[in-house]
Amino acid sequence: MNRISVMKPWLGAAESEALAEVVASGWVAQGPRTAAFEGAFAEHQHVQHAVATSSCTTALQLALIVAGVRPGDDVVVPSFSFIATANAPTYLGARPVFADVEESTGNLSADTVAAVLTGKTTAIIAVDQGGMPLDLEPLRHLCDERGIALVEDAACAAGSTYRGNPVGGGADVSAWSFHPRKLLTTGEGGMLTTNNAEWAARARRLREHAMDVSAAERHGSTLAPQEHYGEVGYNFRMTDLQAAVGLVQLGKLDAMVQRRRELAQRYREAFGGMSGLRCARDPEHGTSNFQSFWVEVLPEFRMDREQLIEKLAADEISARRGIMAAHRQPAYAGHPGMVSPLPVTERLTDNTLILPLYHELAEHEQDRVISSVLTAGGG
């Protein structure tokens, strides 16, 4: 049997042709393709400004900087997330304060955030975990009441919706990932989006060493203008090679979301009558792109989570443990941001797994996954 991977990017001839065009142009660094990708992504997400970056992590770091987070501040984050969410404030000398998440979505809620706010809280990073849209409006109200910046970590969420609109637009600033495990990939790369023109302009400067004249402007001029550096910046740029791939991928995004939602529905129908499995599903306030399809293995299932992963592996099916709990990682052991117990986070981390789901997953391959899980559960 062929091994079934847990995820695969959907790449093909169109991406290869776009890369060849960039190479032939002689301009491979951040330049016209990057600007075009920024404009197209902003339009797709219904926001005014998009700033391409080298990764979602660097986009998150810039988002916190432009939102005014400083050393010594507290930033509320979910522990139930990839560790980059907690790392971004740490890079700035701020303290990530871990909040628990909702059982149904794996996302922060206004209640879980309110439980860990301090007098030093200046920002919240709310994650659309696995593409599941967070309930933004209660968080928006909480932040507005307290003068706190709302940063959306939409790393996994391109193509997800909140109350009929693309996610990300209701936050003060959002960050996106184009890693190969996401729907829309550029290999590595990220994006910052915001409706705040001043924040976007500063992020553009900071991503290339805080130069007041962009590298594209300098290299495109016969007589290059003299640049100046008003503050300490970073090298967080995207290349035109990556952006060219991103433009092609953006054109395929709607088809990717449709296919993933069809496959997710097949999983839910197959496991709907099975005792002991709880499947990810859309919340009432939005729709998921199903960047990941996760299931929670409940006590009444015949196997525990680890045994089920081993069973799938024996059937040549690659699954993954669910989202990590950052506060359990050695990097954050004994961290002062652990101010409250996180029972839901720990339960989900211990008992969830991610099943194969990607655009080119054939139905006969998905049937193999379904059969393996049903057999494991005694069905």
N, C-alpha and C positions, 0 to 999 in steps of 0.2 A: 504494500500500500504506500502511496505517496503521503509524506508528512503534510499535515494541514497546519499552516502558521496561524498565529493569533491575529496578526495584522500584516497587511502589505499595502504599500502605496500604489496608486493607479497612475502609472507612467507609461508613455508610449512614444510613437514617432513624432507627434506634434511637439513634445518637449525637446526631443533631440534636434528637430529643425530649428526651434527657437534658440537653442544653445549655439547651434552652428552659425546662425545669423549674427549673434552677439560676437562670437569669435571673429567672424569675417569683418565685422565693423571696426575692430581694433580697440573698442572701448569696452573693457570688461569690468572695471571698477564701478563704484556707485555713480550713476549718471542717468541718461534719458530713460532706460528701461525701468530703473528704480522709481523715477518720478511717475512714469506711466502706471506702474503697479500700485503706487500709493494712491493715485487718483482713482483708479478702478476699484481698489479695495474700499476706499472711503465712500464711494458711490454705492457699492454693494451693501455696505453696513449702515447706510443712511446717517453718516457723520460728516462733519465739515473738514476734518483734518486727519491725515494718516501719515505716520513717520516710520519708515522702514528701519529695522535694526538687525543686528547680527543674531539675535535670539529673543525668545520671549523673556528670558531672565534679564537681559539687558534692557528690554522694553519696560519691564516692571521696575527696575532700578531707576530708569529715567522718569517713569511715572511718579514714583515717590518723591524724587527730587523736585520736579516741577510743581507737585502738589504741596511742597513746603515742608516735607518731613526732614527733621534735623537729628543729629546725634543726641541721644538721651530721650527721644520721644518713644512712645509706645505705639505699635501698629498691631491691630487685631488681625489674626490670620487663622485659617483652619489648620489644625495639625493633619487632618485627613486630606492630604494633597501631596503632590511631588514636592520634594524638599526645597526646590527653587523658590516656592512661595514664601517660606520662612527665611531663606537666604537673602532675598532682596533687601528687606529692612536691615538685616544684620550687616550687610556690606556698608550701609550708611551710618552704622553706629547706633541705630535705633533698636529697640527691644521688640521682637515678635512675641505677642501675647496670644497663646493658643486658646481658641474657642471651640466648643463642640459643634456638631452638625445635626441636621435633621435626619431621621431614620430613613424617610422615604426617598430623598434625593441625594443625600451625602453632602449637602450644601449648608453654609451658614444660614442662620435665620436672625431676625431682629432680636428674638429672645435670647439666643445663645450668645450673640454679640454683647447685648446689654449686660449680661451676667459677668463680663470680664473687662468692661470699660474702666479706665482709671483717669485720674486728673491729668495724665500726661498723654492720653490717646489723641493723636492727630490724624490718623488714617485707619481705614479698614481695607483689607484686601479680601474681596469676596470672590470665590472660585465657582465657575460653572463646571462642576466636577464630571469628567467623562463626557462632556457635552450636554449635561443635564442643566437646563436654564435655572438660575437661582431666582428667588422671588425678590425682585429688586425694590419694588415700591416701599415696603416696610423698612428696608435698610436705608433707602433714600430719605425717608421721613426721619429716621433716627439720626442720620448724619447731619441733616439740615438743622435739626433742633439743637445739636451740640457743636456745630461748626467744624465737623470732621470731614475730611476728604474721603470720598468713596471711590476706591480703585477696584476695577473688575479684572480679575485674572481669567480671561476668556481663552486661555491657551488651547483648550480642546473644543471650542464652541462655534467655530465658523460654520454657519448654516443652521444653527439653532435659533429659535425665536422666543420672544417674551411678549405676551399679550399682542401677538400679531405682527411684531416688528423684530428685526434682527437684534440679537442680544448685543450688549456693549454700549449702545448709544445713550442709555440713561445714567451711566456712571459719569463721574467727573473726568475720568481717564481710564482707558482699558488697554490691556496688553494681550497679544495673540502670538501663538506659536505656529511655525511651519515645519516642525520636525517631522521626519517620515512616519511617525506614529499618528500624526494628525491627518484629517481628511485632505486638506490643502497643504502640500509640502513644497518647500524649496531646497530640501536637503537639510540645511540648518537655516535659521532666520526667524525673524519676528516682526511685529508691528505694534506701534503705539497709536491709539486713536483718541481723539478728544474733539469737543466743540469749542474749546478755549484756544483762540488764535495765539495768544501770548505764550501759553504752555507749549503749543506745537512748535512755535518758532524757536523757543529755548531748547526744546528737545532736539530739533534739527541741528542747532549749533553744538550742543553737548555731545551728540553722537560722533562728531568728527573734531574732537579736541577743542571745542568751543570757538572755532574759527568764525570770524564775522563774514568771511567770504567762503562759499563752499568750494570743495576741491574741484567739482565739475565746472564751476565758473572760472576758476584759475586755469585749469588745464584746457578749457575751451577758448581761452583768449590768447591772441598773439602776444599782446603786452599784458601780462598777468597783473591784476591789482595787488597791492600790498595787503596781506591779511594781518589781523590783530586777534589776540586771545584775551577775552575779557574775564575769564574764570578758568579754573582747571576743568578740562573736559575729558572725554573718553574716545576710544576707537571702537565704536559700536555700529559700524556701517554694514549695510548689505551690498553685495555686488550686483552688477547688471546681469551676470550669469544666473544668479539665484532669482532675480526679479523676472527674467524672461520666462523661467519655468513657472514662477508664481502666476504670471498673467495667463498662461495656458491652463494651469490648474484652477484658477478662479472661474474660467469659462466652463469648467466641468463640475463645479461645486454642487450646483442644484441636482445634477444627475447622481452624484455621489450620495447626497442626502436621501434622495428618493429610494435608491437601491438599499442603503443601510436600513432605512425605516421598514422596507419590505422584509428584509432578512430578520430584523428584530421582531417583527410581528410573527414570523414563522416560528421563532424560538418561543415566544409567549404562548402561541397556540399549542405548541408541542408539550410545553411544561405546565400549562394551565391547570391540569387536573392532578398534578403530582404533589403529594404532600411532602413538605420539607424543603422546597425551593421557592425563593421569592425573587421574581425577575424585575429588572429595571423597567420603568414605564414612564410615560410623559406625566408631568405634574399638570394640575388644572390650569396653571398660569402660562404654559408654553409648550413648545415641542422640542425634542432633542434631536440632534444630528446622529446620535448613537455612535459617537467616536469610540466608545467602548460599550459592550453589552455585558453588564455584570449581573451575577446572581448571588443571592445570599443563601448559604447552606445552613438550614435550621436544624435544631437538635433532633427532630423526628426523621430527618433523612437517614438512610441506611449507612452512609459513609460520612465522615467529617470532611472538611474542605481539603486537607492535605491528601487524604485517601482518594478523593475524587480527582484531584490534579494528577495523582499517580496513575489512576485508572485511565484517564484521558491520554496520558503520555504513553502508556502501554499500547494504546490503540493508535499511536502515531498522530496524536492531536495535541497541539501546543496550546495550553491555557496559561493564564498568569494569575498569581495571587492578586487580590484587590488592592486598592490604593493604600499606600503606606501611612503610618502614623508618624509624622516627623518628630514628635516629642520622644519617641522611643529610640530614635537613631542615636548612635554614640556622639554625633556632633552636637546634639541638644540634650544629652544626659545631664540631669540636674540643672537645667536651664531655668533662670528666674521667671521666664515667661509662662511657666506651667503654674498658673494661679488657681486652677479649679479642675476637679476631675473631669475626664472626657469619656464617659461610659459608652456613648453611641459610637464615637470614633473608634474606640478599641474593639467594640463588638464587630463593627463593619470591617475593620482591618483584619481581624482574626478569622472571619467567616465568609468573606466574599471572594469570588474569582471572576476573571474576565474570560469569556468564551470567544472563539474565532469570529471575526466580523470584519469584512473588507469588501470593496466594490466587486472584485472578480471572484469572490467565493461562490462556487457553483452550488446549485441546490443539492446535487448528489453528495457534495462534500459536507454541506450543512447537515444533510440527513445522517451522515456518519457521526457527526458531533452529537446530534440529537439521540441517535441510537445508543451511543456510548453512555450518555448521561442517564437515559431511561433505564438501561441495564444496571447501572450503578445504583440507581434508586429502587431497583426491584420491579420496574415497570415492564 
